[in-house]
Amino acid sequence: MSVSKIIRFSSIVVAALLLPALYAQFEAGTVVGTIHDPSGAVVVGCKVVLESVGTGVKVEARSDSNGNYEFVNQHLGAYRVLAEAPGFQSLATDAFEVTVNARQRVDLTLQVGQATQNVTVTGAASLLETDNSSRGQLINQAEIHELPLNGRAYADLTLLSPGVARKQPVRQQPRRFFQRQRRPQRAE
């Protein structure tokens, strides 16, 4: 096998392995949260289910030793969180949106009671992202088609996001390599 065929084959394998990671960076979000009991203590080993409202797909996780759970690389859309633990009432949140590259925090407080009792929590998902200060915005297909783009510069769509501004060019003075410097005059 020649060296060029090995390089070509290796490139294809690397591209195939990296493709899912690249896809997940741009069209996915993360849902995180902490499970507490009424006294504020964390609930360890709580079964947490993330359910897509649109498709009905469910993903399951367990809260860790700090009561935290995390669902990474979730497709954009409406979701709700269901939680249950022995000795606590089952809990379900209202639907909330997962947006591009967001870390949607949904903290839950389980109430003591029978496992057969269900509690629905409204307003559990905060629209403000407190885990990091990054920003992102989804520009839908209708906006792309309707907006006039000067010269079809699609990068200008980023200017629609809050906090994004076009960088102004900096004027620099040309450098002169053999510029003669004056020596300061000595006082006599």
Secondary structure as GFF3:
##gff-version 3
##sequence-region A 1 188
A	DSSP	alpha_helix	3	26	.	.	.	ID=ss1
A	DSSP	beta_strand	28	36	.	.	.	ID=ss2
A	DSSP	beta_strand	47	52	.	.	.	ID=ss3
A	DSSP	beta_strand	58	62	.	.	.	ID=ss4
A	DSSP	beta_strand	68	75	.	.	.	ID=ss5
A	DSSP	beta_strand	77	84	.	.	.	ID=ss6
A	DSSP	beta_strand	90	93	.	.	.	ID=ss7
A	DSSP	beta_strand	96	98	.	.	.	ID=ss8
A	DSSP	beta_strand	103	105	.	.	.	ID=ss9
A	DSSP	beta_strand	108	109	.	.	.	ID=ss10
A	DSSP	beta_strand	118	121	.	.	.	ID=ss11
A	DSSP	alpha_helix	141	146	.	.	.	ID=ss12
A	DSSP	three_ten_helix	150	152	.	.	.	ID=ss13
A	DSSP	three_ten_helix	154	160	.	.	.	ID=ss14
###
